[in-house]
Amino acid sequence: MPTPSIMFRLLLIIAACAGMTAAGGATAEGRCALLSPGDSRVSAAAGQAPVGIHAPAGWDGDRPLPLVVLLHGSTGTGAEMLRSSGLAATADRHGFLVAYPDGGIRSGSGFVWNIPGVPTVDGSVPGPYARDDVAFIGDMIDGLVAAGCADGSRVYATGLSGGGRMTSWLGCVVPGRFAAIAPVVGLRAGNPLAAAPDRPDPRTCRPARPIAVIAFAGDADTTNPITGGGAPYWRYTMHAAEQRWAAINGCTAAPTTRWITPGVYEERYADCRDGADVAARIAVGQGHSWVVDNDALWQFLSRHRREIRPVRQ
């Protein structure tokens, strides 16, 4: 029997080919009929939690839009993440889609993401039968592109805490799917090195191409401290993660630091391959929450497009 993620892709592609306005998909004129302005829920398969999609006000499906994949924190839900992030209003202002799926593993009152070999917040390592969240997210993107709803060259990922770690993981393993990523209080660059956990292990994050990164964090975060420590999967500092991404992206300019506002400073690595700069914005006195200027987030993401090449899973 096909897996839920494969069934989701098949559902959307079949709908697109048939031009079914009731179930969704692209009409014969190439319009996106899967979505309408506001929030829609697309069921992946019987018994599976639906995927939430927010389409901006005023869009009539006449053209594919940029897509931001928004990933909730551990034990959260996609719907909660959409509300707390405020990204729906940002999408309405700037004209992009927001997909807000739930993680594949139930935990507490919500879900967690499956990062292979990395313990979840309850300390357990996802088993072999846990949903492959990388494949699930990839199939969701493929379906939205096939349905004429999303522009495959302008797909981005962001997420909070555990969703930020998952966003980082997507950048490590499938950078070809995204034009840029934006982890929030969860920037990682692979697992901590076993022999020196204050550094990321380069063997656990070796993307095949550069990918632009902007991260957001608060310097008073005690859950995922920017100075390192915390849970075993955290350990190294945010600065070490930035440096590793700068090395991955081949950045050659010396890092710079500047104040964006009296309460926010930015560290940036520039002159990177394919224009894939690495930036981190730190909110002074802020903790473990959505410490993001959404307009600045979109300004960074929207500058980047990806050349569509064969995807390496």
C-alpha positions in Angstrom: 0.0 0.0 0.0 1.4 3.5 -0.8 2.7 5.5 2.1 0.6 8.6 3.2 3.2 10.9 1.6 3.0 9.1 -1.7 -0.8 9.1 -1.5 -0.8 12.8 -0.9 1.3 13.4 -4.0 -0.9 11.1 -6.1 -4.1 12.8 -4.8 -2.9 16.2 -5.9 -1.5 15.1 -9.3 -4.7 13.2 -10.1 -6.8 16.2 -9.2 -4.6 18.5 -11.3 -4.9 16.2 -14.3 -8.7 15.9 -14.0 -9.2 19.6 -13.4 -11.4 18.8 -10.4 -12.4 22.1 -8.7 -14.2 20.3 -5.9 -11.2 18.2 -4.8 -8.6 20.8 -5.9 -5.9 20.9 -8.5 -5.2 23.0 -11.6 -7.9 23.6 -14.1 -7.4 23.1 -17.9 -6.5 26.8 -18.0 -3.6 26.2 -15.7 -5.2 27.9 -12.7 -4.8 26.6 -9.1 -8.2 25.3 -8.1 -6.9 23.4 -5.1 -6.9 26.5 -2.8 -8.9 29.6 -2.2 -8.0 32.8 -0.2 -7.7 32.1 3.5 -7.1 28.8 5.2 -7.7 25.4 3.5 -7.2 21.9 4.8 -6.0 19.3 2.3 -6.3 15.7 3.5 -3.3 13.6 2.6 -5.0 10.3 3.1 -7.8 8.7 5.2 -6.9 8.8 8.8 -4.0 11.2 8.4 -4.0 14.7 9.8 -4.7 17.3 7.1 -2.2 19.8 5.9 -3.1 23.4 6.4 -2.5 25.9 3.6 -3.0 29.7 3.9 -3.5 31.5 0.6 -3.3 35.3 0.5 -6.4 37.5 0.2 -7.2 38.6 -3.3 -5.5 35.7 -5.0 -7.7 33.9 -7.5 -5.4 31.1 -8.4 -4.4 32.7 -11.7 -0.7 32.1 -11.1 1.6 30.1 -8.9 2.8 31.9 -5.8 5.9 31.6 -3.6 5.5 29.0 -0.8 6.7 29.2 2.8 6.7 25.9 4.7 6.1 26.8 8.3 7.1 24.1 10.9 5.8 24.1 14.4 7.8 23.5 17.6 8.0 20.2 19.5 4.6 19.1 20.8 2.9 21.9 18.8 0.6 21.9 15.8 0.7 23.6 12.4 -2.4 25.6 13.2 -1.0 26.9 16.5 2.2 27.8 14.7 0.4 29.8 12.0 -1.5 31.8 14.7 1.5 32.5 16.9 3.8 33.5 14.1 1.5 36.0 12.4 2.7 34.8 9.0 -0.8 34.7 7.6 -1.0 38.5 7.7 2.5 38.7 6.2 1.4 36.4 3.4 -1.6 38.6 2.7 0.6 41.7 2.5 3.2 40.2 0.3 1.4 37.5 -1.7 2.7 34.1 -0.8 1.4 30.8 0.4 2.0 29.3 3.8 1.9 25.6 4.3 1.7 24.6 8.0 1.8 20.8 8.3 1.9 18.7 11.5 4.9 16.6 12.4 4.7 12.9 11.8 5.1 11.7 15.4 2.4 12.4 18.1 3.8 13.8 21.3 1.8 15.3 24.2 -1.0 17.4 22.8 0.7 17.9 19.4 3.4 16.5 17.2 7.2 16.3 16.8 9.4 16.1 13.7 11.4 13.0 12.7 15.0 13.9 12.4 16.7 10.4 12.0 18.8 9.4 14.9 18.1 12.6 16.9 16.0 12.2 20.1 12.7 14.1 20.4 11.9 16.2 23.4 10.8 13.1 25.4 14.2 11.6 24.8 13.1 8.8 22.4 14.7 8.3 19.0 12.2 7.9 16.2 11.8 4.3 15.2 12.0 2.8 11.7 8.2 3.1 11.2 8.0 6.7 12.0 6.8 8.9 9.1 9.7 10.2 6.9 9.0 13.9 7.4 11.6 15.0 4.8 9.8 12.9 2.1 6.4 14.0 3.4 7.3 17.7 3.1 8.9 17.1 -0.3 5.8 15.4 -1.6 3.6 18.2 -0.3 5.7 20.7 -2.2 5.6 18.6 -5.4 1.8 18.4 -5.1 1.3 22.1 -4.8 3.7 22.8 -7.7 2.0 20.1 -9.9 -1.4 21.7 -9.0 -0.2 25.1 -10.3 -0.5 26.6 -6.9 3.2 27.0 -5.8 6.2 28.4 -7.8 8.8 25.6 -7.5 11.7 28.2 -7.8 10.5 30.1 -4.8 10.0 27.6 -2.0 11.2 28.4 1.5 11.2 26.8 4.9 11.0 28.3 8.4 10.1 26.9 11.8 10.3 27.4 15.6 12.5 25.5 18.0 12.0 21.8 17.0 10.7 23.1 13.8 13.8 25.2 13.5 15.9 22.1 13.9 13.8 20.4 11.2 14.2 23.4 9.0 18.0 23.2 9.4 17.8 19.5 8.7 15.9 20.1 5.4 18.8 22.5 4.4 21.3 19.8 5.2 19.6 16.9 3.3 17.4 18.4 0.5 18.8 21.9 -0.2 17.6 21.5 -3.8 14.0 21.9 -2.7 14.4 25.3 -1.1 15.7 28.7 -2.2 16.4 29.7 1.4 15.7 28.6 5.0 15.0 30.5 8.2 15.3 28.6 11.5 13.9 30.4 14.5 15.4 29.6 18.0 16.6 26.4 16.4 19.5 26.9 14.0 21.6 23.8 13.6 24.3 22.6 11.2 24.2 18.9 11.9 24.6 16.9 15.2 27.2 17.8 17.8 30.5 16.2 17.2 30.8 13.2 19.6 34.4 13.9 20.6 33.8 17.7 20.9 30.1 18.5 21.3 30.8 22.2 21.3 31.3 21.9 17.5 29.0 20.6 14.8 29.9 17.3 13.1 30.5 18.1 9.5 29.7 14.5 8.5 26.0 15.0 9.6 25.3 18.1 7.4 26.8 17.9 3.9 24.4 19.6 1.5 25.1 19.1 -2.2 24.7 22.8 -2.9 24.7 26.2 -1.1 21.5 27.4 0.5 20.8 30.9 1.9 20.2 31.0 5.6 18.7 33.6 8.0 18.2 32.6 11.6 16.5 34.3 14.5 17.0 33.9 18.2 16.8 35.6 21.6 19.9 36.0 23.7 17.8 35.1 26.8 16.7 31.8 25.5 17.3 29.1 28.1 15.8 26.2 26.1 18.1 26.4 23.1 20.7 28.8 24.4 22.7 30.7 21.8 25.7 30.2 24.0 25.3 26.4 23.7 24.5 23.7 26.2 20.9 22.6 26.7 19.7 19.3 25.4 22.1 16.7 24.1 21.1 17.4 20.5 21.8 21.1 21.0 25.2 21.6 22.7 27.2 23.8 20.4 26.6 27.6 20.1 24.5 29.4 17.5 27.7 31.1 16.4 29.3 27.7 15.7 26.2 26.8 13.6 26.5 30.1 11.6 30.2 29.5 11.0 29.5 26.0 9.7 26.8 27.2 7.3 29.2 29.9 6.1 31.8 27.2 5.4 29.2 25.0 3.6 28.2 28.0 1.5 31.8 29.0 0.7 31.4 32.5 2.2 34.6 34.5 1.8 33.9 37.9 3.3 34.8 38.5 7.0 31.7 38.3 9.2 30.1 41.6 10.1 27.9 42.6 13.0 25.5 45.6 12.9 22.6 46.8 14.9 19.3 46.6 13.1 17.3 48.3 15.9 18.2 49.2 19.4 17.2 45.7 20.5 18.2 43.6 17.5 21.7 43.0 16.0 22.6 41.0 13.0 25.7 38.8 12.3 26.2 38.2 8.6 28.5 36.2 6.3 28.6 37.4 2.7 30.3 36.8 -0.6 29.0 33.2 -0.6 28.6 30.8 -3.5 25.4 31.4 -5.5 24.6 34.4 -3.4 23.8 32.1 -0.4 24.5 34.5 2.4 24.2 33.5 6.1 22.7 35.9 8.5 21.5 35.7 12.2 19.4 38.2 14.0 19.6 38.2 17.8 16.9 39.9 19.9 18.3 41.2 23.1 16.5 40.1 26.2 14.1 37.8 24.3 13.6 34.1 25.0 12.3 31.0 23.4 9.6 32.3 21.2 8.9 33.7 17.6 11.4 36.5 17.9 11.0 37.4 14.2 10.3 40.6 12.2 8.1 38.9 9.6 8.6 41.6 7.0 12.4 41.3 7.4 12.1 37.5 7.2 10.2 37.8 3.9 12.5 40.4 2.5 15.5 38.0 3.0 13.7 34.9 1.7 12.2 36.6 -1.4 15.5 37.7 -2.7 16.4 34.1 -3.4 15.3 31.8 -6.1 16.5 28.3 -6.8 17.6 26.8 -10.1 15.4 23.8 -10.5 17.6 20.7 -10.9 16.9 17.0 -10.3 16.2 16.6 -6.5 18.6 14.3 -4.6 16.7 12.8 -1.7 
